[in-house]
Amino acid sequence: MMKTIVEEKPISFKTLEQKIFSYVCELGREITRIMLEGYDAELAEERDKTLYRDKGRRNTTIKTVYGEVAYSRKVYQTKLPDGKNAYVKVLY
């Protein structure tokens, strides 16, 4: 059974503010991860498959104002003009 507001232990406004801030930052990180992985999926479909060979996914992290965002993205193998292999991540 849920407690009513009157029955709950009161918390300070500062604590409430910190909890809300933490939740919003977590939500922002999740939205960012979903968007970045979505962009990566679109790029994977649109790439020139004769130039960029899919070598799988790699995990990476970026720093944002609302915390670090961990996500995975594709890495591709391509040939340099001198014939050597290079591994690249497509930029958004």
Phi and psi in degrees as a GROMACS rama.xvg file:
@    title "Ramachandran Plot"
@    xaxis  label "Phi"
@    yaxis  label "Psi"
@TYPE xy
-73.7393  142.298  MET-2
-79.4512  145.422  LYS-3
-81.3154  165.922  THR-4
-57.675  -36.5279  ILE-5
-66.5949  -34.1069  VAL-6
-82.0816  -21.654  GLU-7
-71.7801  152.23  GLU-8
-69.269  126.17  LYS-9
-66.2264  145.323  PRO-10
-120.517  157.633  ILE-11
-73.1512  158.142  SER-12
-60.9811  -37.5148  PHE-13
-60.8142  -42.9334  LYS-14
-64.3846  -43.0668  THR-15
-60.098  -45.997  LEU-16
-59.4161  -43.8582  GLU-17
-65.0134  -40.04  GLN-18
-64.9739  -42.9178  LYS-19
-64.8797  -44.7025  ILE-20
-58.7998  -45.4927  PHE-21
-61.3077  -43.5888  SER-22
-64.7593  -44.0499  TYR-23
-65.0238  -39.6921  VAL-24
-63.3931  -42.5268  CYS-25
-61.411  -43.8657  GLU-26
-62.2918  -42.8675  LEU-27
-60.9124  -41.034  GLY-28
-64.6462  -41.2859  ARG-29
-66.7899  -42.9725  GLU-30
-62.223  -42.8003  ILE-31
-62.4477  -44.3556  THR-32
-58.8343  -46.8624  ARG-33
-61.4071  -43.46  ILE-34
-65.6609  -44.6385  MET-35
-63.4944  -43.1672  LEU-36
-68.1099  -31.0046  GLU-37
-67.448  -44.6279  GLY-38
-59.6441  -41.9541  TYR-39
-61.6434  -40.9754  ASP-40
-64.5503  -40.9744  ALA-41
-63.2625  -45.3129  GLU-42
-62.7994  -36.2746  LEU-43
-62.2463  -37.9888  ALA-44
-74.9163  -33.8448  GLU-45
-89.7248  -9.28144  GLU-46
-66.4721  159.932  ARG-47
-78.626  102.184  ASP-48
-68.0175  -16.0499  LYS-49
-79.3503  -22.0397  THR-50
-100.526  -31.7279  LEU-51
-120.768  108.753  TYR-52
-91.0375  126.1  ARG-53
-66.4142  123.872  ASP-54
-113.272  15.6619  LYS-55
100.622  -171.663  GLY-56
-104.299  150.111  ARG-57
-130.615  143.006  ARG-58
-83.5241  142.82  ASN-59
-148.012  167.561  THR-60
-137.147  140.032  THR-61
-122.149  151.869  ILE-62
-95.7461  133.352  LYS-63
-127.078  173.197  THR-64
-67.6725  -18.8676  VAL-65
-108.028  19.5349  TYR-66
115.029  175.77  GLY-67
-76.5066  138.739  GLU-68
-114.838  117.204  VAL-69
-95.6702  132.399  ALA-70
-153.46  170.429  TYR-71
-116.967  148.883  SER-72
-144.433  160.165  ARG-73
-77.5392  149.395  LYS-74
-119.924  140.84  VAL-75
-122.798  148.458  TYR-76
-101.972  136.723  GLN-77
-141.428  168.24  THR-78
-103.623  135.166  LYS-79
-81.1205  164.033  LEU-80
-55.2243  -30.0334  PRO-81
-84.5887  4.98437  ASP-82
91.3902  -7.18424  GLY-83
-76.3925  152.149  LYS-84
-78.71  144.083  ASN-85
-133.763  146.035  ALA-86
-112.576  125.651  TYR-87
-131.279  154.83  VAL-88
-110.993  133.136  LYS-89
-74.1891  131.981  VAL-90
-83.2074  147.697  LEU-91
